[in-house]
Amino acid sequence: MSAPTAVLFDVPGPRAKARNTAAGVVTLLVVAALVAVIIWRLAATGQLDARAWEWILYENVQLALLDGLVNTLRAFASGAVLALLLGALLALGRLSDQKWLRSVSTWVVELFRAVPLVVLMFLFYYGMPSIGITVSTYAAVVLGLMLYNGAVLAEVFRAGVLAVPRGQSEAAYALGLRKSGVMRFVLLPQAVRSMLPAIVSQLVVLLKDSALGFLITYPELLFQAQFLGSNATLGSPLIPVAMVVAVIYITLCLLLSALATWLERRTRRNPAVLTVAPTERPDDA
């Protein structure tokens, strides 16, 4: 068996490996030093003292954080489902044979990719009442997440479909499948595997972007953190509250990544993919 070769770069030699190892060690040392300095400063300013964390023992504080977590997950779940659906529809539109549909889909994708998410939220919550339509903070957050992330996911879906070898679709057409059948049974099952890491990465972005809802007073985690951290009766524990909320966000992102890894392994074990060899003929079946 021949040695593995790299397509985009040469296999590093002994000196390159030594340099890479040294660079990795230096980077780890620098990061460890920065973390140590941060911990030292937190301890020196009393942010790690027990009295600075007494606020977390109050039941009302715990309920407020739980309520913020539920609202964050609610906005994320709704925004993620709608963004995935919108992204799939826009991707199909951009891959359509109809020129007008491709043009409209391209215009929509480019528009909402260019508009900042916070502008969309402000537009829905503060702008829509000027035309007689009242939108709740929850709806404004979800609509903003849907439009912005749906436009980004549309490009992810389109790129995943186009990345499938062209011979697969050509062979499927030769077997008599229509475009809908080729897309459903040949292209999409193969594209989903390659798209999964990018989809999960965008969903993680969507989860973190839900924190922008605090700008329009949506009571999610960051909004609750701002309220609790600036509460004088609790001693204004801004940094401890921010640390707790950061841990919650990191945990949610890690769980989402773990779910994606599990799904990827499961699809590899049970590949429900109709792969058509380019040289296959109907009479060979």
Salt bridges, closest charged atoms under 4 A:
ASP49 OD2 - ARG51 NH2 3.90
ASP97 OD1 - LYS179 NZ 3.01
GLU110 OE2 - ARG113 NH1 3.65
GLU155 OE2 - ARG94 NH1 2.61
GLU155 OE1 - ARG113 NH1 3.82
GLU155 OE1 - ARG158 NH2 3.13
GLU170 OE2 - ARG166 NE 3.24
GLU264 OE2 - ARG268 NH2 3.02
